[in-house]
Amino acid sequence: MKLSGPFLFILATLMIDAIGIGIVFPIMPDLMDRVGAGSTAEGAFWGGVMMSAYAATMFLFGPIIGSLSDAYGRKPVLLVALVTLTLDYIIMALAPTYWLLLVGRIIAGLAGATYITATAYISDIAKPEERSASFGMIGAAFGIGFVLGPALGGLASGIHVTAPFWIAAGLSALNVLFGLFILPESLKKQNRRPFGRRDLNPFGSIGRAFLTPGLAIPLICIFVFEFANMVYPTLWAFWGREVFAWDGFTIGLTLSGYGVLIAIVQAGVLPRLTKRLGDYPTLVLAVAAAVVGMIGFGFSTAVWAVILFLPIAALSDMAPPLMTAFAANRVGEDQQGLVQGVIASLTSVAAVLAPLTLTGLFEHYVNGTSIYFPGAPFILSALLIVAIVPLVLRIQRQ
């Protein structure tokens, strides 16, 4: 697919989204202290509440936002979401209390329509056979954003603890202006569907998606894979400190290296593999890489092993865009927003449930039992992916 102006705008939008998320990571302890959220441990808890609130809002409103874009077009919904995100960053920068910060995160969950509508826009302008590579570019944009965000946040925090929010707000505002002039509407009027009362019920939207012929299996695979893959952002820092006594700099370095590898895989490796092997064989390779990488980390006791398994784990990140492409190709043009909204909701549920499960398992095998096995969450994640292999095989038959 050619890198046209609209496609570049979508990639820029998603990269700015990722920067806006990652830019906050380095300042979270200072931010919690600024709004009086208590000690470091208490601040970590309330920071987790903010993350859960964001994910819960995405779950509830993802299908609604997607359906709105199916009815009224991608461009207006996307631009409104970008304006909302800009206002959210300003609220976060000015918030004097924790509760206003929490409101900001809830608003950010509503503005998650940027991701939902952007992926639906890609579905509109990409041919079915190009969607997997196009969704891979989305992953690459996110990877670059997650590398740049923490670095930019760390540097900006030297000016003031709220400086990263102002930078993120400025980037979002500039992107709104960019979109006003360069972004055409991608959804033709004949491909739109009316927005009805049933679209306001996220559970009903998810149920309708699962009842759509051929769509349930890709959606189940996406949810389980995203749940298992949460082991990396949830536990990497704690696991690295427990097993290798890494400091914050080393943890950040390894995460940045992983982000660079993901960007290379999504933007370079994925398009070439799908062109040479096809979408389905590439998906099988990605699923196999996920299992190998997680088992490898689970039993790693040396840094050289981590270096060996990082590129393999990065290859596994080809699976989500491929599964998303399979799901998108199961429905008509008037339901692309709904499908992307449901996928965003399922990913949000995984983001809420997986940290609770995986951190509890980690704590149990580090402090709560005679068997010391800090890599247990990685093994559980590998087993979850093995469990969906029969469903992955059914995707090919469908």
C-alpha positions as CSV (number, residue, x, y, z in Angstrom):
1,M,0.0,0.0,0.0
2,K,1.3,3.5,-1.0
3,L,2.2,5.9,1.8
4,S,-0.3,8.6,0.8
5,G,-1.0,11.7,2.7
6,P,-4.1,10.3,4.5
7,F,-2.2,7.1,5.4
8,L,0.7,9.2,6.8
9,F,-1.8,11.2,8.8
10,I,-3.2,8.0,10.4
11,L,0.3,6.8,11.2
12,A,1.2,10.2,12.7
13,T,-2.0,10.1,14.7
14,L,-1.3,6.7,16.2
15,M,2.4,7.5,16.9
16,I,1.3,10.7,18.8
17,D,-1.2,8.6,20.7
18,A,1.6,6.3,21.8
19,I,3.9,9.2,22.6
20,G,1.1,10.6,24.7
21,I,0.8,7.4,26.7
22,G,4.5,6.7,27.1
23,I,5.4,10.3,27.9
24,V,3.6,10.0,31.2
25,F,5.5,6.8,32.4
26,P,8.6,8.6,33.7
27,I,6.7,11.2,35.7
28,M,4.0,9.0,37.3
29,P,5.7,8.9,40.8
30,D,6.2,12.7,40.8
31,L,2.7,13.3,39.4
32,M,1.1,11.2,42.2
33,D,3.2,13.1,44.7
34,R,2.1,16.5,43.2
35,V,-1.6,15.7,43.6
36,G,-1.2,14.2,47.1
37,A,-1.8,10.6,46.3
38,G,0.2,9.3,49.2
39,S,3.5,7.4,49.5
40,T,5.2,5.6,46.7
41,A,3.3,2.4,47.3
42,E,0.0,4.2,47.5
43,G,0.8,6.3,44.5
44,A,1.5,3.1,42.5
45,F,-2.0,1.8,43.6
46,W,-3.8,5.0,42.5
47,G,-1.8,5.1,39.3
48,G,-3.1,1.6,38.6
49,V,-6.6,2.8,39.3
50,M,-6.1,5.4,36.6
51,M,-5.0,2.8,34.1
52,S,-8.0,0.6,34.9
53,A,-10.3,3.5,34.5
54,Y,-8.9,4.3,31.1
55,A,-9.2,0.6,30.0
56,A,-12.8,0.4,31.4
57,T,-13.9,3.5,29.5
58,M,-12.4,2.1,26.3
59,F,-14.3,-1.1,26.9
60,L,-17.6,0.6,27.4
61,F,-17.4,3.2,24.6
62,G,-15.2,1.5,22.0
63,P,-18.0,-0.2,20.1
64,I,-20.2,3.0,20.4
65,I,-17.5,5.2,18.9
66,G,-16.8,2.6,16.2
67,S,-20.5,2.5,15.3
68,L,-20.7,6.3,15.2
69,S,-17.9,6.3,12.6
70,D,-19.9,3.7,10.6
71,A,-22.8,6.0,10.6
72,Y,-21.3,9.5,10.2
73,G,-17.9,8.9,8.6
74,R,-14.4,8.5,9.9
75,K,-13.1,12.0,9.6
76,P,-15.5,13.9,11.9
77,V,-15.3,11.2,14.6
78,L,-11.5,11.1,14.4
79,L,-11.1,14.9,14.5
80,V,-13.5,15.2,17.5
81,A,-11.5,12.5,19.3
82,L,-8.2,14.4,18.6
83,V,-9.7,17.6,20.0
84,T,-10.9,15.7,23.0
85,L,-7.4,14.2,23.5
86,T,-5.9,17.7,23.3
87,L,-8.2,19.0,26.0
88,D,-7.5,15.9,28.1
89,Y,-3.8,16.7,28.2
90,I,-4.5,20.2,29.2
91,I,-6.7,19.0,32.1
92,M,-4.0,16.6,33.2
93,A,-1.4,19.4,33.1
94,L,-3.6,21.8,35.2
95,A,-5.1,19.2,37.6
96,P,-4.5,20.1,41.3
97,T,-6.1,16.9,42.7
98,Y,-6.0,13.2,42.0
99,W,-9.7,13.1,41.2
100,L,-9.3,15.6,38.4
101,L,-6.5,13.5,37.0
102,L,-8.8,10.5,37.1
103,V,-11.5,12.4,35.2
104,G,-8.8,13.2,32.7
105,R,-8.0,9.5,32.2
106,I,-11.6,8.7,31.7
107,I,-11.8,11.4,29.0
108,A,-8.7,9.9,27.5
109,G,-10.6,6.6,27.3
110,L,-13.3,8.3,25.4
111,A,-10.7,9.8,23.1
112,G,-9.5,6.2,22.4
113,A,-11.7,6.7,19.4
114,T,-8.5,7.9,17.6
115,Y,-7.2,4.3,17.5
116,I,-10.6,2.7,16.7
117,T,-11.5,5.1,14.0
118,A,-7.9,5.2,12.6
119,T,-7.9,1.4,12.1
120,A,-11.4,1.5,10.5
121,Y,-10.0,4.2,8.2
122,I,-7.2,1.9,7.2
123,S,-9.8,-0.9,6.5
124,D,-11.6,1.6,4.2
125,I,-8.7,2.6,2.1
126,A,-6.7,-0.7,2.0
127,K,-7.6,-3.7,-0.2
128,P,-8.4,-6.9,1.8
129,E,-5.1,-8.4,0.8
130,E,-3.2,-5.3,2.0
131,R,-4.9,-5.0,5.4
132,S,-2.4,-7.2,7.3
133,A,0.6,-5.2,6.2
134,S,-1.3,-1.9,6.8
135,F,-2.2,-2.9,10.3
136,G,1.4,-3.9,10.8
137,M,2.4,-0.3,9.9
138,I,0.0,0.8,12.7
139,G,2.0,-1.5,15.1
140,A,5.2,0.1,13.9
141,A,3.9,3.6,14.5
142,F,2.9,2.6,18.0
143,G,6.3,1.0,18.6
144,I,8.1,4.2,17.6
145,G,5.8,6.2,19.8
146,F,6.5,4.0,22.8
147,V,10.2,4.5,22.3
148,L,10.0,8.2,21.9
149,G,7.4,8.9,24.6
150,P,9.3,7.8,27.7
151,A,12.5,9.5,26.5
152,L,10.6,12.8,25.7
153,G,8.8,12.6,29.0
154,G,12.0,12.1,31.0
155,L,13.7,15.1,29.3
156,A,10.6,17.4,29.6
157,S,10.1,16.6,33.2
158,G,13.4,18.4,33.9
159,I,11.6,21.6,33.0
160,H,8.5,20.8,35.1
161,V,6.5,17.8,36.1
162,T,3.6,18.9,33.9
163,A,5.7,19.8,30.8
164,P,5.2,16.4,29.1
165,F,1.4,17.0,29.1
166,W,1.8,20.4,27.4
167,I,4.0,18.8,24.8
168,A,1.5,16.1,24.2
169,A,-1.3,18.6,23.9
170,G,0.7,20.7,21.4
171,L,1.4,17.6,19.2
172,S,-2.3,16.6,19.3
173,A,-3.4,20.2,18.4
174,L,-1.0,20.3,15.4
175,N,-2.3,16.9,14.3
176,V,-5.9,18.3,14.3
177,L,-4.9,21.1,12.0
178,F,-3.0,18.6,9.8
179,G,-6.1,16.4,9.6
180,L,-8.4,19.2,8.7
181,F,-6.5,20.0,5.5
182,I,-5.2,16.7,4.4
183,L,-7.6,14.0,5.5
184,P,-10.5,13.1,3.1
185,E,-13.5,11.1,4.2
186,S,-12.8,7.4,3.5
187,L,-16.3,5.9,4.1
188,K,-18.6,6.4,1.1
189,K,-22.2,7.3,1.9
190,Q,-23.6,4.1,0.3
191,N,-21.4,2.1,2.7
192,R,-22.7,3.8,5.9
193,R,-25.3,2.3,8.2
194,P,-27.7,4.1,10.6
195,F,-26.8,4.6,14.2
196,G,-29.5,3.1,16.4
197,R,-30.4,2.6,20.0
198,R,-28.8,-0.8,20.1
199,D,-25.4,0.7,19.2
200,L,-25.4,2.4,22.6
201,N,-25.2,-1.0,24.3
202,P,-21.5,-2.1,24.2
203,F,-22.4,-5.6,25.4
204,G,-25.0,-5.9,22.6
205,S,-22.4,-4.7,20.0
206,I,-19.9,-7.3,21.2
207,G,-22.6,-10.0,21.1
208,R,-23.6,-9.1,17.6
209,A,-19.9,-9.2,16.5
210,F,-19.5,-12.7,18.0
211,L,-22.7,-13.8,16.2
212,T,-21.4,-12.6,12.8
213,P,-20.4,-15.7,10.8
214,G,-16.7,-16.3,10.8
215,L,-15.9,-13.4,13.2
216,A,-16.0,-15.1,16.6
217,I,-12.8,-17.2,16.2
218,P,-10.6,-14.2,15.2
219,L,-12.0,-12.2,18.1
220,I,-11.4,-15.0,20.6
221,C,-7.8,-15.4,19.3
222,I,-7.2,-11.6,19.6
223,F,-8.5,-11.5,23.2
224,V,-6.4,-14.4,24.4
225,F,-3.3,-13.3,22.6
226,E,-3.6,-9.7,24.0
227,F,-4.2,-11.1,27.5
228,A,-1.1,-13.3,27.2
229,N,1.0,-10.5,25.7
230,M,0.3,-8.2,28.6
231,V,3.0,-10.1,30.5
232,Y,5.6,-7.8,28.9
233,P,4.3,-4.4,29.9
234,T,2.9,-5.7,33.2
235,L,5.9,-7.7,34.6
236,W,9.0,-6.8,32.6
237,A,10.3,-4.3,35.1
238,F,9.6,-6.4,38.2
239,W,10.9,-9.6,36.6
240,G,14.1,-7.9,35.4
241,R,14.7,-6.5,38.9
242,E,14.0,-9.8,40.6
243,V,15.9,-12.1,38.3
244,F,18.8,-9.9,37.2
245,A,18.8,-7.0,39.7
246,W,18.3,-4.5,36.8
247,D,18.1,-0.8,37.7
248,G,15.7,1.6,36.1
249,F,18.1,2.6,33.3
250,T,18.6,-1.0,32.3
251,I,14.9,-1.7,32.3
252,G,14.2,1.3,30.2
253,L,17.0,0.4,27.8
254,T,15.6,-3.1,27.3
255,L,12.1,-1.8,26.8
256,S,13.3,0.7,24.3
257,G,15.2,-2.0,22.5
258,Y,12.1,-4.1,22.4
259,G,10.1,-1.2,21.0
260,V,12.7,-0.7,18.2
261,L,12.5,-4.4,17.3
262,I,8.7,-4.3,17.2
263,A,8.9,-1.3,14.8
264,I,11.3,-3.1,12.5
265,V,9.2,-6.3,12.5
266,Q,5.9,-4.4,11.9
267,A,7.2,-2.0,9.2
268,G,9.8,-4.2,7.5
269,V,9.5,-7.9,8.3
270,L,5.7,-8.3,8.3
271,P,5.0,-6.9,4.8
272,R,7.8,-9.0,3.3
273,L,6.7,-12.2,4.9
274,T,3.0,-11.8,4.0
275,K,4.0,-11.0,0.4
276,R,6.3,-14.1,0.2
277,L,4.4,-16.6,2.4
278,G,0.9,-15.2,2.7
279,D,-1.1,-14.0,5.7
280,Y,-1.9,-17.3,7.3
281,P,1.6,-18.9,7.3
282,T,2.9,-15.7,8.7
283,L,0.3,-15.8,11.5
284,V,1.4,-19.4,12.4
285,L,5.0,-18.2,12.5
286,A,4.1,-15.3,14.8
287,V,2.1,-17.6,17.2
288,A,5.0,-20.1,17.3
289,A,7.4,-17.2,18.1
290,A,5.2,-16.0,20.9
291,V,5.3,-19.5,22.6
292,V,9.0,-19.8,22.1
293,G,9.7,-16.3,23.4
294,M,7.6,-16.6,26.5
295,I,9.0,-20.0,27.4
296,G,12.5,-18.7,26.8
297,F,11.9,-15.7,29.2
298,G,10.2,-17.9,31.7
299,F,13.3,-20.1,32.2
300,S,16.0,-17.4,31.5
301,T,18.6,-16.9,34.2
302,A,21.3,-15.2,32.1
303,V,21.2,-11.9,30.3
304,W,22.5,-13.5,27.0
305,A,19.3,-15.5,27.0
306,V,17.2,-12.4,27.2
307,I,19.1,-10.9,24.3
308,L,18.5,-14.1,22.3
309,F,14.8,-14.2,22.9
310,L,14.0,-10.5,22.5
311,P,14.0,-10.7,18.6
312,I,11.9,-13.8,18.8
313,A,9.3,-12.1,21.0
314,A,9.2,-9.2,18.7
315,L,8.3,-11.5,15.8
316,S,5.2,-12.5,17.8
317,D,3.9,-9.0,17.5
318,M,3.0,-9.8,13.9
319,A,0.0,-11.8,15.3
320,P,-2.3,-9.0,16.4
321,P,-2.4,-7.1,13.1
322,L,-2.8,-10.3,11.2
323,M,-5.7,-11.4,13.4
324,T,-7.2,-7.9,13.0
325,A,-7.0,-8.2,9.2
326,F,-8.7,-11.6,9.3
327,A,-11.5,-10.1,11.4
328,A,-11.8,-7.0,9.2
329,N,-12.1,-9.2,6.1
330,R,-15.0,-11.1,7.6
331,V,-17.4,-8.1,7.5
332,G,-18.7,-5.5,5.0
333,E,-17.5,-1.9,4.7
334,D,-20.4,-0.7,6.8
335,Q,-19.2,-2.6,9.9
336,Q,-15.5,-1.9,10.0
337,G,-15.9,0.7,12.7
338,L,-18.0,-1.7,14.8
339,V,-15.4,-4.5,14.4
340,Q,-12.5,-2.2,15.4
341,G,-14.5,-0.9,18.4
342,V,-15.2,-4.4,19.6
343,I,-11.5,-5.3,19.2
344,A,-10.6,-2.3,21.2
345,S,-13.1,-3.3,23.9
346,L,-11.7,-6.8,24.1
347,T,-8.2,-5.5,24.3
348,S,-9.3,-3.2,27.1
349,V,-10.7,-6.1,29.1
350,A,-7.4,-7.9,28.7
351,A,-5.6,-4.8,29.9
352,V,-7.8,-4.8,33.1
353,L,-7.7,-8.6,33.9
354,A,-4.2,-9.6,32.8
355,P,-2.3,-7.4,35.2
356,L,-4.3,-8.7,38.2
357,T,-3.8,-12.3,37.2
358,L,-0.1,-12.1,36.2
359,T,1.1,-9.9,39.1
360,G,-0.7,-12.2,41.5
361,L,1.0,-15.3,40.0
362,F,4.4,-13.5,40.1
363,E,4.0,-12.6,43.8
364,H,2.9,-16.2,44.6
365,Y,6.0,-17.8,43.1
366,V,8.4,-15.2,44.4
367,N,7.1,-14.8,48.0
368,G,4.2,-17.1,48.6
369,T,5.4,-20.6,48.0
370,S,8.4,-22.8,48.6
371,I,8.8,-23.1,44.8
372,Y,10.8,-20.0,43.6
373,F,9.8,-19.4,40.0
374,P,9.6,-15.7,39.0
375,G,9.2,-16.8,35.3
376,A,5.8,-18.5,36.0
377,P,3.7,-15.7,34.4
378,F,5.6,-16.1,31.1
379,I,4.9,-19.9,31.2
380,L,1.2,-19.3,31.9
381,S,1.1,-16.8,28.9
382,A,2.7,-19.4,26.7
383,L,0.1,-22.0,27.7
384,L,-2.7,-19.6,26.9
385,I,-1.4,-19.1,23.4
386,V,-0.9,-22.9,22.9
387,A,-4.6,-23.2,23.9
388,I,-5.8,-21.1,21.0
389,V,-3.7,-23.0,18.4
390,P,-6.8,-25.1,17.4
391,L,-8.7,-21.9,16.8
392,V,-5.9,-20.4,14.8
393,L,-6.0,-23.6,12.6
394,R,-9.7,-23.0,12.1
395,I,-9.1,-19.5,10.8
396,Q,-7.4,-21.0,7.8
397,R,-10.3,-23.4,7.1
398,Q,-12.7,-20.5,7.3
